[in-house]
Amino acid sequence: MSVNDSRKFSKSPVLPQGHKWTFTKRKGIYESDTTALVRRMLEDDAIREDQRAAWERWRNDPSSLK
């Protein structure tokens, strides 16, 4: 990726050092701590958009077809 290519990507969200996520597992079904944490993190609009953009870059990357 060249320097010019990296400019079209938005900056990833920056969280304050030491930030702790609070999450609760779903009741009545098995859910790991990791799944509950990721589900909680995706409630943040900035993180959700960053992950959506990363998925689109990965999905549309022609080099992965080689």
Secondary structure, DSSP 8 states (H G I E B T S, - for coil): --HHHHTTS-------TT--------TTS---HHHHHHHHHTTSHHHHHHHHHHHHHHHT-GGGG-
